[in-house]
Amino acid sequence: MTLPTPPPIPEHILRFDFKTSRGPGGQNVNKVATRAELRVHISELPLHHEALDRLRRASPSKVTKDDELIIVADEFKSQTMNRDAAIERLRDLMARAMVRPRTRRATKPTKGSKERRLTAKKRDSAIKAKRRERPSD
């Protein structure tokens, strides 16, 4: 399934915090703030209200009580690359939220499937009944 292209994200709604990264990486990890933490209010994103609701439900652990989406990127050693990775994740989340889920329509089982089910039940019942029979001496 190809995802739709999300609309451009206005730069002014994106807020970044840069912190020191975690994990191995030598002394650089303790000195340079390369971890990018993107914060954006969900209601400010250029999406339809249904898509915004899907976005909230899709990643509840990333949404704060103030309706703010938080995305963290720290896989690169460059602040710029982590910033771009966070924006790309936001675009991916937006694209997934834009896809309207298919509505499930209840269907009735066909006559043939009902008959096959009943035949199988009778066959299984007969097999189990034979197990209960005691051999006569």
N, C-alpha and C positions, 0 to 999 in steps of 0.2 A: 504494500500500500504506500503510495507516495503522499507525503504530507503537504498541505498547502503552505505557501510562502506567507509568513506573518508580516503584518504591516511594519514599516520602519518604527523603531523605538525612539522617541524624543530623548535627546541626550540629557536635558535638564531634569528628567524624573529619576535618573540613575544616580545613586549615591554609593561611592566606594569607600571602604575602609581597608587600609593595607596594614597587615600585621606580620610579625615574624612567623615563618613557616615552622612546621614540626617535623620530626624525624631526622634521619641522617643527612648530612650535607656539609660537614665540616664547620669551621668557624663562621662561614658566610651565613649559615642558617640563623645564628644568634645575632647577627649585626644588621642584616638587610631585611626590610619588610617587603617580602615578595608575595605573600598570601593575599589574594584579593577576595574581599567579602562584598558582594553586591547586594544592595538593599533597594527595593522599589515597592511603592504602594500599589497593590494589585488594582485598585479602582482607577489609577492613573494610566494603566496600560491601554493602548488603542485596540481594544477587543470588545466584541458584543457581550452583553451582560451574561448570556448563557455560557459563553466561552470563559468568562471570568469565574463563574461558579464552578465549571469543570476544572479550571486551574487550581482553585482552592481545594477541591476534593481530591485532585490527583496527587498533590504533594502536601498533605496537612502538616507534616513534620517541619516543612520549610516555611510555614506561614505563622507569623506571630499573632498575638491577640489584637494588635493594632492594624491587622490586615496588611502586613508588610511581608513580602517574599524575600527570603535570604538565600543567596546562592554563594557557595564558597568554592574557590578554585586555588589549588596550591600544588598542582602537579609539575609546574615548570619552575625553573630557577629565575625566570624573568618576570618582573611585575607587569610589564606590558602584555606578555603572552598569557599570564593568568587573568588579567583584566579581559582580554579578548575571549578567553575560554569561558569566563563567567557570562559574558554577553551572549556567546553562542549557546550556552545551556539555557539561558532565558528564552532565546529565540526558538529553541527546540521545544521547550515547555509550552510556549505560546502556540506553536504549530500543532502540537498534539491536542491542546485545548480547543483549537478551532474545529477539529473533526467532531462532527455530531455523531454520537453512537447510534447504531441501528436500533430501531424499535423492534421488540420481539412481538411477534404475532402468534397467539395461541392457535394450534392446529389440532384437529381431531385425528386419532389414529384411523388408518384405513381399515376396511372390512377384512381384508386379507391379513393384516398384521394382528388384528384381534383374534382371528381364527388360528393363526400360527401360535400365538401366545397360549390360547386355551388348549390346543393340541399338545404343546410342550408341557403344560401344567398337568394334563391327564397322564402323559407318558411318565413324568417324574413321580406323580402320585402312585402309579402302578408299580414302579420300581421300588419305592419305599414300602408299599403294602406287601410286596413279596419278601422284603427283609423281615417284616413282622411275623410272617407265617411260620408256624412251627411244623417241622416235618412229623408226619404221623408214623408211629412205629408199627 
